Amino acid sequence: MSDFILKYEHLEVIARYSKVLGKEAMEYSEDLEKTIINNINNVTGDSSGY
């Protein structure tokens, strides 16, 4: 038989870290989206009609 010990302070640390990672991922995706949109807007040349 084995025991399962739940340490709430560890869960709190994990939750805070997850929140930070989520924020960083959101910032990264927003920066990537801005970069892609800016690159598309800077394309010059004839239009294909689409």
N, C-alpha and C positions, 0 to 999 in steps of 0.2 A: 504494500500500500504506500502511496506517495502523498506528500502534502503539497498543497498549492498555496503559496503566500503571495498576496497581492499588495504591493507597496504603492500606495497612492502618490507618494512624492515622485516616484519614477514616472507614473502616468502623467502627472502635471508637467514634468520636464519634457516628456515626449509630446504632449499637447502643445506646449509653447513652441517647441522646435518645429512641429508640423505647421503651426501658424506662420512662423517666420519663413519656412520653405515655401508655403503657399503664396505668401506676399512676394517673395523673390521670383517665383515662377510667373506670377501675374505681371510683374514689372518687365520681366524678360519678354513675355509674349507681346506686351504692348509696344516695347521698343522694336521688336522684330516686325510687328505689323506696320509701325510707322516707317521703318526702313524700307520695307517692301513697297508700301504705297508711294513713298517719295521716289523710289527708283522707277516705278511705273509712270509716275507723273513726269519724270525727267526724260522719258523716251521721246525721241524726236524722229521725224520722218513721215512718210506718207501713211495715211490711215488705211486700214484694210477694210473698213466699212462695218466692222463689228462693234 
